[in-house]
Amino acid sequence: MPSVPDLIPESDLNDSQIQTTAPNCPVTSEPSIPNPAVARANAAISIDKPNGDADYIAKYGDFTPLQQHVLFWDRDHDGQIYPLDTYNGFRELGFNILFSLLAVLIINLNFSYPTRLAHSVIPDLWFRVYVDSIYKAKHGSDSGTYDPEGRFIPQHFEDMFAKYDRDQDGALTLGELFEMMHGNRCAVDPFGWGAAFFEWGTTWLLIQRDGRVYKEDLRGFMMYGSIFWKIREERKKGGWKQVKMY
């Protein structure tokens, strides 16, 4: 059997201008992501949104996607998220008092010191979470969509749906979410398991529609943070309903 180099000339393998679309086959011209395995420093993109959200990038493009994800809770834009900021943010998203207090305990109690380490080894007495070093709060047993520096890896986001969206409808059911959490679990990582459960549980409560979490809604929620502002504005207008936002 001939090897790959025998089938494809070496010059073609190294050609940066390799043609990837065929004029007589329209499906090959559908949107795609260039270099999907390369981490994006300031944009969360997908096949459906290969350029991300231009307005949001123009406003917050100086931050990584992981930083953008938490900016909603930085009430005074000082780069520090106090426990009260966390509480107020969850209340504005529509969560009740008990859930918002639980969020404060989980987020500020667990993520304050890791982000503090970029500034000092002395724990923060106010349990603040530092936005500039939020990448230090990245935990295990996650989807891997964020890299260790808080950048967004499009391929991992697409892989998540390619693997767990069984009926390929562009959405994940509750069962598929649990299957994904189980599939991403790392050995001896109870903190990561708990953090993933809280994050995906919050996601489900906030943006599920018709018993599913849709791909673009999820990109705006977990991988970008832009949907938080939209939910806040909708609630100010009279109440948030889980409708399509993207």
VOZA-902072 format. One record per residue: residue number from 1; x, y, z of N, C-alpha, C in turn; residue in three letters; chain. Coordinates in pm, whole numbers, padded with zeros to 5 digits. Layout:
<pts>
(NUM, (X, Y, Z), (X, Y, Z), (X, Y, Z), ALA, A) ...
</pts>
This chain:
<pts>
(1, (00085, -00120, 00000), (00000, 00000, 00000), (00088, 00125, 00000), MET, A) (2, (00062, 00219, -00089), (00146, 00339, -00096), (00129, 00423, 00030), PRO, A) (3, (00236, 00489, 00070), (00231, 00576, 00187), (00169, 00709, 00149), SER, A) (4, (00139, 00790, 00250), (00078, 00921, 00226), (00162, 01007, 00134), VAL, A) (5, (00295, 01016, 00157), (00377, 01097, 00066), (00371, 01049, -00078), PRO, A) (6, (00347, 00914, -00100), (00337, 00864, -00236), (00207, 00907, -00303), ASP, A) (7, (00104, 00928, -00221), (-00027, 00966, -00274), (-00038, 01116, -00294), LEU, A) (8, (00027, 01195, -00206), (00020, 01340, -00212), (00160, 01397, -00226), ILE, A) (9, (00187, 01469, -00331), (00320, 01527, -00350), (00360, 01613, -00231), PRO, A) (10, (00487, 01606, -00194), (00535, 01682, -00079), (00513, 01831, -00097), GLU, A) (11, (00523, 01878, -00220), (00503, 02021, -00246), (00362, 02065, -00209), SER, A) (12, (00264, 01974, -00230), (00126, 02007, -00194), (00107, 02011, -00044), ASP, A) (13, (00175, 01921, 00029), (00161, 01916, 00174), (00214, 02043, 00239), LEU, A) (14, (00313, 02105, 00178), (00374, 02224, 00235), (00320, 02353, 00173), ASN, A) (15, (00224, 02343, 00086), (00171, 02459, 00015), (00069, 02531, 00103), ASP, A) (16, (00099, 02655, 00141), (00006, 02731, 00225), (-00119, 02774, 00149), SER, A) (17, (-00117, 02759, 00017), (-00231, 02799, -00065), (-00314, 02679, -00111), GLN, A) (18, (-00308, 02570, -00036), (-00386, 02453, -00073), (-00534, 02490, -00081), ILE, A) (19, (-00600, 02452, -00189), (-00740, 02485, -00209), (-00828, 02395, -00123), GLN, A) (20, (-00914, 02456, -00047), (-01001, 02379, 00042), (-01148, 02389, 00003), THR, A) (21, (-01179, 02462, -00102), (-01317, 02473, -00148), (-01326, 02436, -00295), THR, A) (22, (-01441, 02377, -00332), (-01466, 02340, -00471), (-01589, 02417, -00520), ALA, A) (23, (-01576, 02499, -00624), (-01686, 02582, -00672), (-01814, 02505, -00701), PRO, A) (24, (-01802, 02380, -00748), (-01921, 02302, -00783), (-01975, 02221, -00666), ASN, A) (25, (-01921, 02243, -00548), (-01970, 02175, -00427), (-01988, 02281, -00318), CYS, A) (26, (-02104, 02348, -00313), (-02126, 02461, -00221), (-02095, 02431, -00075), PRO, A) (27, (-02117, 02305, -00032), (-02097, 02274, 00109), (-01952, 02296, 00151), VAL, A) (28, (-01858, 02286, 00057), (-01718, 02305, 00093), (-01684, 02452, 00117), THR, A) (29, (-01778, 02541, 00082), (-01755, 02684, 00101), (-01820, 02737, 00228), SER, A) (30, (-01879, 02648, 00308), (-01941, 02693, 00432), (-01834, 02747, 00527), GLU, A) (31, (-01872, 02836, 00621), (-01774, 02898, 00711), (-01691, 02795, 00786), PRO, A) (32, (-01565, 02825, 00805), (-01476, 02738, 00880), (-01383, 02824, 00964), SER, A) (33, (-01313, 02761, 01056), (-01222, 02833, 01143), (-01079, 02807, 01098), ILE, A) (34, (-01004, 02911, 01063), (-00864, 02889, 01027), (-00783, 02850, 01151), PRO, A) (35, (-00704, 02746, 01139), (-00620, 02699, 01249), (-00699, 02684, 01380), ASN, A) (36, (-00798, 02596, 01382), (-00885, 02584, 01500), (-00815, 02539, 01627), PRO, A) (37, (-00697, 02477, 01614), (-00625, 02430, 01734), (-00541, 02539, 01798), ALA, A) (38, (-00531, 02654, 01732), (-00451, 02765, 01786), (-00537, 02846, 01883), VAL, A) (39, (-00488, 02866, 02005), (-00563, 02939, 02107), (-00580, 03085, 02067), ALA, A) (40, (-00702, 03137, 02086), (-00731, 03279, 02057), (-00713, 03361, 02184), ARG, A) (41, (-00641, 03471, 02171), (-00605, 03551, 02289), (-00718, 03640, 02338), ALA, A) (42, (-00811, 03677, 02251), (-00914, 03771, 02296), (-01052, 03746, 02237), ASN, A) (43, (-01073, 03630, 02176), (-01203, 03604, 02114), (-01243, 03458, 02128), ALA, A) (44, (-01370, 03438, 02161), (-01426, 03303, 02164), (-01504, 03284, 02035), ALA, A) (45, (-01455, 03197, 01948), (-01515, 03182, 01816), (-01563, 03038, 01797), ILE, A) (46, (-01646, 03021, 01694), (-01696, 02888, 01661), (-01714, 02882, 01509), SER, A) (47, (-01751, 02765, 01459), (-01777, 02752, 01316), (-01889, 02847, 01274), ILE, A) (48, (-01989, 02861, 01358), (-02100, 02951, 01325), (-02064, 03097, 01340), ASP, A) (49, (-01965, 03126, 01424), (-01919, 03263, 01445), (-01767, 03267, 01433), LYS, A) (50, (-01714, 03248, 01311), (-01568, 03238, 01294), (-01492, 03365, 01330), PRO, A) (51, (-01562, 03477, 01339), (-01497, 03603, 01376), (-01538, 03650, 01515), ASN, A) (52, (-01615, 03567, 01586), (-01660, 03607, 01719), (-01765, 03716, 01713), GLY, A) (53, (-01775, 03794, 01819), (-01870, 03905, 01826), (-01792, 04035, 01817), ASP, A) (54, (-01800, 04102, 01702), (-01717, 04219, 01674), (-01734, 04329, 01777), ALA, A) (55, (-01858, 04361, 01814), (-01882, 04469, 01909), (-01821, 04438, 02045), ASP, A) (56, (-01837, 04313, 02089), (-01785, 04276, 02219), (-01633, 04274, 02219), TYR, A) (57, (-01574, 04227, 02109), (-01428, 04224, 02098), (-01373, 04366, 02096), ILE, A) (58, (-01443, 04458, 02026), (-01398, 04597, 02020), (-01397, 04661, 02159), ALA, A) (59, (-01490, 04618, 02243), (-01502, 04677, 02377), (-01410, 04611, 02478), LYS, A) (60, (-01393, 04477, 02468), (-01317, 04403, 02569), (-01200, 04325, 02510), TYR, A) (61, (-01154, 04365, 02393), (-01050, 04291, 02324), (-00915, 04292, 02392), GLY, A) (62, (-00896, 04377, 02492), (-00770, 04379, 02565), (-00765, 04271, 02673), ASP, A) (63, (-00874, 04195, 02688), (-00881, 04090, 02788), (-00889, 03953, 02719), PHE, A) (64, (-00840, 03851, 02787), (-00854, 03715, 02735), (-00999, 03670, 02748), THR, A) (65, (-01041, 03567, 02674), (-01178, 03517, 02689), (-01212, 03477, 02832), PRO, A) (66, (-01117, 03420, 02906), (-01145, 03382, 03045), (-01165, 03507, 03131), LEU, A) (67, (-01088, 03612, 03106), (-01110, 03737, 03178), (-01244, 03798, 03139), GLN, A) (68, (-01278, 03793, 03011), (-01406, 03846, 02966), (-01522, 03772, 03032), GLN, A) (69, (-01500, 03644, 03059), (-01604, 03562, 03122), (-01640, 03614, 03261), HIS, A) (70, (-01545, 03674, 03332), (-01571, 03718, 03470), (-01586, 03868, 03485), VAL, A) (71, (-01569, 03945, 03378), (-01577, 04090, 03388), (-01713, 04137, 03437), LEU, A) (72, (-01816, 04060, 03411), (-01951, 04098, 03455), (-01956, 04121, 03605), PHE, A) (73, (-01872, 04048, 03679), (-01874, 04058, 03826), (-01777, 04164, 03879), TRP, A) (74, (-01699, 04225, 03793), (-01610, 04332, 03838), (-01690, 04462, 03838), ASP, A) (75, (-01762, 04484, 03945), (-01860, 04592, 03952), (-01803, 04730, 03922), ARG, A) (76, (-01686, 04763, 03979), (-01629, 04897, 03963), (-01510, 04901, 03870), ASP, A) (77, (-01487, 04793, 03797), (-01381, 04787, 03696), (-01242, 04814, 03756), HIS, A) (78, (-01221, 04766, 03878), (-01091, 04785, 03941), (-01003, 04660, 03931), ASP, A) (79, (-01052, 04558, 03860), (-00975, 04437, 03842), (-00984, 04340, 03958), GLY, A) (80, (-01076, 04366, 04051), (-01091, 04281, 04168), (-01239, 04251, 04192), GLN, A) (81, (-01269, 04125, 04214), (-01407, 04083, 04236), (-01424, 04048, 04384), ILE, A) (82, (-01494, 04134, 04455), (-01521, 04113, 04597), (-01636, 04014, 04614), TYR, A) (83, (-01649, 03954, 04732), (-01765, 03866, 04756), (-01898, 03935, 04729), PRO, A) (84, (-01908, 04063, 04765), (-02033, 04136, 04739), (-02057, 04152, 04589), LEU, A) (85, (-01949, 04169, 04511), (-01963, 04176, 04366), (-02022, 04047, 04311), ASP, A) (86, (-01970, 03935, 04360), (-02020, 03804, 04316), (-02167, 03790, 04351), THR, A) (87, (-02202, 03825, 04473), (-02341, 03814, 04518), (-02433, 03901, 04432), TYR, A) (88, (-02398, 04027, 04413), (-02482, 04118, 04336), (-02497, 04071, 04191), ASN, A) (89, (-02387, 04019, 04136), (-02392, 03971, 03998), (-02490, 03856, 03981), GLY, A) (90, (-02486, 03760, 04071), (-02578, 03647, 04062), (-02723, 03689, 04088), PHE, A) (91, (-02741, 03786, 04175), (-02877, 03836, 04198), (-02930, 03905, 04073), ARG, A) (92, (-02845, 03979, 04003), (-02887, 04046, 03881), (-02918, 03948, 03769), GLU, A) (93, (-02859, 03830, 03777), (-02889, 03726, 03678), (-03016, 03650, 03712), LEU, A) (94, (-03074, 03679, 03829), (-03203, 03619, 03863), (-03198, 03507, 03965), GLY, A) (95, (-03081, 03479, 04020), (-03071, 03372, 04119), (-03118, 03422, 04256), PHE, A) (96, (-03171, 03330, 04336), (-03222, 03371, 04467), (-03108, 03394, 04566), ASN, A) (97, (-03145, 03438, 04686), (-03045, 03475, 04786), (-02956, 03357, 04824), ILE, A) (98, (-03016, 03241, 04848), (-02939, 03125, 04892), (-02840, 03081, 04785), LEU, A) (99, (-02884, 03076, 04660), (-02794, 03034, 04553), (-02681, 03135, 04535), PHE, A) (100, (-02713, 03264, 04547), (-02611, 03368, 04532), (-02508, 03361, 04643), SER, A) (101, (-02553, 03329, 04766), (-02459, 03312, 04877), (-02371, 03189, 04855), LEU, A) (102, (-02431, 03083, 04802), (-02354, 02963, 04770), (-02247, 02994, 04665), LEU, A) (103, (-02283, 03076, 04566), (-02187, 03115, 04463), (-02070, 03191, 04523), ALA, A) (104, (-02099, 03277, 04619), (-01992, 03352, 04687), (-01895, 03256, 04756), VAL, A) (105, (-01950, 03157, 04827), (-01865, 03061, 04899), (-01780, 02981, 04802), LEU, A) (106, (-01840, 02935, 04693), (-01767, 02852, 04598), (-01662, 02933, 04522), ILE, A) (107, (-01699, 03050, 04474), (-01610, 03127, 04388), (-01502, 03201, 04468), ILE, A) (108, (-01543, 03285, 04560), (-01444, 03367, 04631), (-01361, 03288, 04730), ASN, A) (109, (-01422, 03192, 04796), (-01347, 03113, 04893), (-01241, 03027, 04825), LEU, A) (110, (-01273, 02973, 04708), (-01182, 02880, 04641), (-01088, 02945, 04540), ASN, A) (111, (-01131, 03053, 04477), (-01052, 03111, 04370), (-00975, 03236, 04410), PHE, A) (112, (-00999, 03288, 04528), (-00928, 03409, 04571), (-00778, 03385, 04582), SER, A) (113, (-00739, 03283, 04657), (-00595, 03263, 04682), (-00518, 03226, 04555), TYR, A) (114, (-00569, 03138, 04469), (-00494, 03110, 04346), (-00467, 03235, 04264), PRO, A) (115, (-00566, 03323, 04251), (-00544, 03446, 04173), (-00459, 03545, 04251), THR, A) (116, (-00463, 03538, 04381), (-00381, 03626, 04467), (-00233, 03595, 04453), ARG, A) (117, (-00200, 03471, 04423), (-00060, 03428, 04416), (00020, 03503, 04310), LEU, A) (118, (-00047, 03562, 04213), (00024, 03641, 04113), (00073, 03774, 04171), ALA, A) (119, (00021, 03806, 04289), (00055, 03933, 04353), (00128, 03915, 04486), HIS, A) (120, (00091, 03812, 04560), (00150, 03791, 04692), (00117, 03650, 04741), SER, A) (121, (00203, 03598, 04827), (00176, 03467, 04886), (00086, 03480, 05009), VAL, A) (122, (00062, 03603, 05051), (-00024, 03629, 05167), (-00170, 03625, 05121), ILE, A) (123, (-00255, 03543, 05180), (-00396, 03536, 05139), (-00465, 03671, 05151), PRO, A) (124, (-00561, 03692, 05067), (-00637, 03817, 05067), (-00745, 03810, 05175), ASP, A) (125, (-00742, 03902, 05267), (-00836, 03900, 05380), (-00979, 03929, 05335), LEU, A) (126, (-00995, 03992, 05219), (-01129, 04023, 05168), (-01177, 03919, 05067), TRP, A) (127, (-01097, 03818, 05045), (-01131, 03710, 04952), (-01165, 03762, 04812), PHE, A) (128, (-01086, 03856, 04768), (-01106, 03909, 04633), (-01051, 03812, 04528), ARG, A) (129, (-01115, 03808, 04412), (-01065, 03734, 04296), (-01005, 03836, 04201), VAL, A) (130, (-00882, 03813, 04158), (-00810, 03909, 04075), (-00827, 03876, 03927), TYR, A) (131, (-00881, 03971, 03852), (-00913, 03949, 03711), (-00787, 03928, 03627), VAL, A) (132, (-00680, 04001, 03656), (-00561, 03990, 03572), (-00494, 03854, 03581), ASP, A) (133, (-00518, 03783, 03690), (-00457, 03650, 03706), (-00563, 03541, 03721), SER, A) (134, (-00679, 03562, 03660), (-00788, 03464, 03670), (-00747, 03330, 03610), ILE, A) (135, (-00649, 03329, 03522), (-00604, 03203, 03463), (-00551, 03106, 03568), TYR, A) (136, (-00505, 03159, 03682), (-00456, 03073, 03789), (-00569, 02997, 03859), LYS, A) (137, (-00693, 03037, 03831), (-00808, 02970, 03891), (-00863, 02860, 03800), ALA, A) (138, (-00797, 02836, 03687), (-00841, 02728, 03598), (-00827, 02594, 03670), LYS, A) (139, (-00933, 02517, 03671), (-00933, 02390, 03745), (-00931, 02271, 03650), HIS, A) (140, (-00907, 02154, 03706), (-00906, 02031, 03628), (-01046, 01980, 03601), GLY, A) (141, (-01054, 01870, 03529), (-01182, 01805, 03495), (-01276, 01899, 03419), SER, A) (142, (-01219, 01990, 03340), (-01301, 02079, 03259), (-01295, 02036, 03113), ASP, A) (143, (-01352, 02115, 03026), (-01359, 02078, 02884), (-01229, 02106, 02809), SER, A) (144, (-01139, 02183, 02871), (-01015, 02217, 02804), (-01030, 02329, 02702), GLY, A) (145, (-01145, 02394, 02700), (-01167, 02501, 02602), (-01081, 02623, 02631), THR, A) (146, (-01051, 02646, 02758), (-00954, 02749, 02793), (-00816, 02683, 02809), TYR, A) (147, (-00714, 02749, 02759), (-00580, 02697, 02784), (-00531, 02750, 02919), ASP, A) (148, (-00413, 02707, 02968), (-00368, 02748, 03101), (-00347, 02898, 03117), PRO, A) (149, (-00350, 02974, 03009), (-00333, 03119, 03018), (-00464, 03193, 02995), GLU, A) (150, (-00574, 03118, 02984), (-00705, 03181, 02970), (-00747, 03212, 02828), GLY, A) (151, (-00671, 03162, 02731), (-00709, 03182, 02591), (-00809, 03075, 02547), ARG, A) (152, (-00878, 03100, 02438), (-00986, 03013, 02391), (-00936, 02925, 02278), PHE, A) (153, (-00959, 02793, 02289), (-00917, 02698, 02186), (-01042, 02651, 02110), ILE, A) (154, (-01066, 02703, 01991), (-01187, 02669, 01915), (-01206, 02519, 01894), PRO, A) (155, (-01097, 02447, 01868), (-01108, 02305, 01839), (-01170, 02229, 01955), GLN, A) (156, (-01133, 02263, 02077), (-01186, 02194, 02194), (-01335, 02223, 02213), HIS, A) (157, (-01375, 02346, 02181), (-01517, 02380, 02189), (-01598, 02300, 02087), PHE, A) (158, (-01545, 02291, 01965), (-01614, 02214, 01861), (-01613, 02065, 01895), GLU, A) (159, (-01502, 02016, 01951), (-01492, 01875, 01989), (-01599, 01838, 02092), ASP, A) (160, (-01629, 01931, 02181), (-01727, 01906, 02285), (-01862, 01869, 02224), MET, A) (161, (-01902, 01939, 02121), (-02030, 01909, 02057), (-02019, 01792, 01961), PHE, A) (162, (-01905, 01778, 01896), (-01886, 01664, 01806), (-01897, 01532, 01881), ALA, A) (163, (-01851, 01530, 02006), (-01849, 01407, 02083), (-01977, 01381, 02161), LYS, A) (164, (-02035, 01487, 02220), (-02145, 01465, 02314), (-02282, 01506, 02261), TYR, A) (165, (-02287, 01580, 02151), (-02416, 01613, 02091), (-02458, 01495, 02004), ASP, A) (166, (-02521, 01397, 02065), (-02549, 01269, 01998), (-02637, 01283, 01875), ARG, A) (167, (-02740, 01369, 01884), (-02830, 01382, 01769), (-02792, 01496, 01677), ASP, A) (168, (-02676, 01559, 01704), (-02622, 01663, 01617), (-02723, 01774, 01587), GLN, A) (169, (-02793, 01818, 01693), (-02890, 01927, 01674), (-02834, 02061, 01722), ASP, A) (170, (-02703, 02065, 01751), (-02642, 02190, 01794), (-02672, 02227, 01937), GLY, A) (171, (-02709, 02128, 02018), (-02744, 02154, 02157), (-02714, 02031, 02242), ALA, A) (172, (-02699, 02053, 02373), (-02672, 01944, 02466), (-02787, 01931, 02564), LEU, A) (173, (-02840, 01810, 02577), (-02943, 01784, 02676), (-02878, 01772, 02814), THR, A) (174, (-02961, 01765, 02918), (-02907, 01749, 03052), (-02828, 01619, 03064), LEU, A) (175, (-02880, 01513, 03004), (-02809, 01386, 03006), (-02675, 01393, 02936), GLY, A) (176, (-02670, 01465, 02823), (-02544, 01480, 02750), (-02444, 01565, 02828), GLU, A) (177, (-02494, 01664, 02903), (-02406, 01744, 02987), (-02343, 01659, 03097), LEU, A) (178, (-02425, 01573, 03160), (-02372, 01485, 03264), (-02271, 01387, 03204), PHE, A) (179, (-02300, 01340, 03084), (-02207, 01248, 03018), (-02074, 01318, 02989), GLU, A) (180, (-02082, 01445, 02950), (-01962, 01522, 02922), (-01882, 01545, 03051), MET, A) (181, (-01951, 01583, 03159), (-01881, 01604, 03286), (-01810, 01476, 03331), MET, A) (182, (-01879, 01364, 03314), (-01820, 01236, 03352), (-01700, 01204, 03264), HIS, A) (183, (-01712, 01233, 03135), (-01603, 01204, 03042), (-01481, 01291, 03065), GLY, A) (184, (-01500, 01411, 03121), (-01388, 01504, 03144), (-01324, 01489, 03281), ASN, A) (185, (-01377, 01400, 03364), (-01325, 01388, 03500), (-01182, 01336, 03501), ARG, A) (186, (-01098, 01404, 03578), (-00960, 01359, 03598), (-00953, 01278, 03728), CYS, A) (187, (-00859, 01188, 03735), (-00846, 01105, 03854), (-00809, 01189, 03976), ALA, A) (188, (-00867, 01153, 04091), (-00835, 01216, 04220), (-00846, 01368, 04210), VAL, A) (189, (-00955, 01417, 04158), (-00975, 01562, 04141), (-01114, 01603, 04192), ASP, A) (190, (-01144, 01581, 04319), (-01277, 01615, 04369), (-01310, 01763, 04357), PRO, A) (191, (-01209, 01850, 04371), (-01237, 01993, 04355), (-01282, 02024, 04212), PHE, A) (192, (-01210, 01969, 04114), (-01246, 01991, 03975), (-01383, 01935, 03943), GLY, A) (193, (-01416, 01817, 03998), (-01549, 01759, 03975), (-01657, 01854, 04028), TRP, A) (194, (-01636, 01904, 04150), (-01735, 01993, 04211), (-01748, 02124, 04137), GLY, A) (195, (-01634, 02180, 04095), (-01636, 02307, 04022), (-01709, 02291, 03889), ALA, A) (196, (-01682, 02181, 03820), (-01749, 02157, 03692), (-01899, 02140, 03711), ALA, A) (197, (-01938, 02069, 03816), (-02080, 02049, 03843), (-02149, 02182, 03871), PHE, A) (198, (-02086, 02268, 03950), (-02145, 02399, 03979), (-02156, 02484, 03853), PHE, A) (199, (-02051, 02486, 03772), (-02051, 02568, 03651), (-02156, 02522, 03551), GLU, A) (200, (-02159, 02391, 03525), (-02255, 02341, 03427), (-02397, 02343, 03482), TRP, A) (201, (-02412, 02325, 03614), (-02545, 02336, 03673), (-02598, 02478, 03661), GLY, A) (202, (-02512, 02577, 03686), (-02552, 02717, 03670), (-02587, 02747, 03525), THR, A) (203, (-02507, 02693, 03435), (-02534, 02711, 03292), (-02673, 02660, 03256), THR, A) (204, (-02702, 02540, 03303), (-02832, 02479, 03272), (-02947, 02563, 03327), TRP, A) (205, (-02936, 02607, 03451), (-03044, 02684, 03513), (-03068, 02817, 03442), LEU, A) (206, (-02963, 02873, 03386), (-02974, 03007, 03330), (-03012, 03012, 03183), LEU, A) (207, (-02958, 02922, 03101), (-02978, 02939, 02956), (-03041, 02821, 02884), ILE, A) (208, (-03079, 02715, 02955), (-03140, 02603, 02882), (-03274, 02645, 02822), GLN, A) (209, (-03298, 02596, 02703), (-03425, 02620, 02635), (-03478, 02486, 02584), ARG, A) (210, (-03601, 02458, 02616), (-03663, 02333, 02570), (-03582, 02211, 02614), ASP, A) (211, (-03522, 02220, 02732), (-03446, 02107, 02783), (-03311, 02088, 02719), GLY, A) (212, (-03258, 02193, 02656), (-03128, 02184, 02590), (-03048, 02312, 02610), ARG, A) (213, (-02916, 02298, 02607), (-02825, 02413, 02607), (-02769, 02425, 02466), VAL, A) (214, (-02802, 02535, 02398), (-02764, 02550, 02258), (-02622, 02605, 02245), TYR, A) (215, (-02559, 02565, 02136), (-02417, 02589, 02115), (-02379, 02736, 02123), LYS, A) (216, (-02447, 02821, 02049), (-02410, 02962, 02048), (-02444, 03031, 02179), GLU, A) (217, (-02552, 02988, 02245), (-02582, 03042, 02379), (-02469, 03004, 02475), ASP, A) (218, (-02420, 02882, 02463), (-02313, 02836, 02550), (-02185, 02912, 02523), LEU, A) (219, (-02157, 02939, 02398), (-02037, 03017, 02365), (-02044, 03154, 02430), ARG, A) (220, (-02161, 03215, 02428), (-02177, 03346, 02490), (-02180, 03342, 02641), GLY, A) (221, (-02205, 03225, 02697), (-02217, 03212, 02842), (-02085, 03168, 02906), PHE, A) (222, (-02046, 03044, 02882), (-01928, 02989, 02947), (-01798, 03037, 02883), MET, A) (223, (-01800, 03062, 02752), (-01676, 03087, 02682), (-01653, 03234, 02648), MET, A) (224, (-01739, 03322, 02689), (-01724, 03462, 02649), (-01767, 03556, 02761), TYR, A) (225, (-01888, 03536, 02815), (-01939, 03624, 02918), (-02032, 03731, 02864), GLY, A) (226, (-02042, 03746, 02732), (-02125, 03852, 02676), (-02273, 03833, 02707), SER, A) (227, (-02315, 03708, 02722), (-02457, 03682, 02744), (-02502, 03731, 02882), ILE, A) (228, (-02410, 03742, 02977), (-02447, 03791, 03110), (-02506, 03932, 03101), PHE, A) (229, (-02442, 04017, 03022), (-02490, 04155, 03009), (-02627, 04158, 02941), TRP, A) (230, (-02648, 04069, 02844), (-02776, 04065, 02775), (-02887, 04019, 02869), LYS, A) (231, (-02857, 03920, 02953), (-02956, 03873, 03049), (-02990, 03983, 03148), ILE, A) (232, (-02889, 04054, 03193), (-02911, 04164, 03288), (-03003, 04270, 03228), ARG, A) (233, (-02979, 04307, 03103), (-03062, 04408, 03038), (-03205, 04359, 03017), GLU, A) (234, (-03219, 04232, 02980), (-03353, 04176, 02960), (-03432, 04174, 03091), GLU, A) (235, (-03365, 04145, 03200), (-03431, 04143, 03330), (-03474, 04284, 03371), ARG, A) (236, (-03396, 04384, 03336), (-03433, 04522, 03366), (-03557, 04564, 03289), LYS, A) (237, (-03576, 04504, 03171), (-03691, 04538, 03088), (-03819, 04469, 03131), LYS, A) (238, (-03807, 04373, 03222), (-03929, 04306, 03266), (-03913, 04159, 03297), GLY, A) (239, (-03794, 04107, 03283), (-03775, 03967, 03319), (-03706, 03887, 03210), GLY, A) (240, (-03618, 03799, 03254), (-03542, 03716, 03158), (-03617, 03588, 03129), TRP, A) (241, (-03634, 03560, 03003), (-03689, 03432, 02960), (-03584, 03363, 02876), LYS, A) (242, (-03579, 03233, 02889), (-03474, 03160, 02820), (-03507, 03149, 02671), GLN, A) (243, (-03470, 03253, 02600), (-03494, 03261, 02457), (-03360, 03268, 02387), VAL, A) (244, (-03362, 03245, 02257), (-03239, 03246, 02179), (-03178, 03385, 02180), LYS, A) (245, (-03049, 03391, 02220), (-02980, 03520, 02228), (-02878, 03534, 02117), MET, A) (246, (-02847, 03426, 02044), (-02745, 03434, 01938), (-02800, 03373, 01811), TYR, A) 
</pts>
